[in-house]
Amino acid sequence: MSFTAGNIFIRLRKQFNVNHFQFIINARPTQPCNIINIQKRYKTKLSKPNLYVPNRNEGFSTKKEKIGVYGYCLLSVPIVTFLLGTWQVQRRKWKLNLLETLSKRINHKPIELPNNLEELESKEYYPIKVKGTFVYEKEFVIGPRSLIVDGDANSSGSFFGSGETQKGYCVITPFKLLDQDCTILINRGWIPRTHKSPVKRQEGQIEGEVEITGILRLNEKRPPFVPKHTTKDDMWYYRDVNEMAKKAGTAPIYLEMISNKDFPKFPIGSQTKVNIRNEHLSYIITWYSLSAATGYMWYKLVVKKVPGLV
């Protein structure tokens, strides 16, 4: 074999190609190597090396993680409970203002009964002073009712020594006004069931002209699960002022008489219930606590599992 300059140059070039290929593999082991492309590039036939060249992205998911519908559904729980807590804050402000308004009205100085009945719509819970005579032959009862003491239903049973005696009725009696040609309805107060008959409470049937003060109450809609009236027996289950007035032939004006020392034991006056439930503070704490707890759960279950969000 003759070693001409051309032969030597060809052998050196082939050796350079092989060494350069090995250098690429050793220097960049994480890059994918395409043997066919390298062979085409250097125009030489190389045997496929017995090497494993790993992919740089191998072992990692190329799919982008998202919160998804499930995550957003979980997020709605803390949001809704937070809104409910905020709503209860507004409800508590409204209830406190209402209680303050009722307290001012009930403790207001007694006013005269206005001639215009339309003015009564804005006077509920105001004490009104009237003079006249009772029309006992047209009275009826509303109930059953529990005895109200200091503005709240007395359920302790200490007033009479037994909770059973607390159940009774309120006596509604027409009242003919002295200074006006008008008859109104007066809730004279509470009586036990044993005194439903007027015969057993004759001492409470005051004759002649009297002056009384009563709290103005407006018409009441029929509450849920309350039966309809039985007008046949003059038995009423709720304060239906309009129908009561039609039955008794009076104006639709209804006063709940305040206790008066000049009146006998029965009926017991001051049966206006003013103790309105105000439990909004406990609702606020409950809803906000649920919002905080479910918000933390959402963070642990969803946010921390999605790369890039934290």
Number of C-alpha atoms within 10 A of each C-alpha: 4 6 8 8 8 9 12 11 11 11 10 11 12 14 10 11 17 13 11 11 15 11 11 12 16 10 9 11 15 15 14 13 16 8 14 11 10 15 16 10 9 13 11 12 10 14 8 9 9 6 8 10 14 12 12 11 10 9 7 7 8 8 6 7 11 14 13 9 9 9 15 12 11 17 18 15 16 22 16 14 21 20 14 17 23 15 15 20 17 12 16 18 11 12 17 14 12 13 16 11 12 18 15 13 17 18 11 13 11 16 13 10 17 11 10 7 11 9 11 16 11 9 18 18 23 23 25 23 17 22 16 18 18 23 16 15 9 14 18 22 23 20 17 17 20 22 27 20 16 12 14 15 17 15 16 11 14 11 13 10 10 11 14 13 17 24 18 21 26 27 22 24 22 27 25 20 18 15 9 12 7 14 22 19 25 23 27 25 24 30 26 20 17 12 16 17 11 15 9 11 16 12 14 15 16 14 11 8 13 14 11 18 20 25 24 22 20 19 16 11 10 14 10 6 6 9 11 11 16 10 12 6 9 15 16 22 18 19 18 18 20 16 15 23 18 11 12 20 14 19 17 19 22 28 27 25 23 20 19 13 7 7 14 15 15 19 22 23 24 22 25 24 13 16 13 13 8 13 11 19 13 11 17 21 14 14 21 19 16 18 23 15 13 19 19 14 15 20 15 11 12 19 17 12 14 13 10 9 10 8
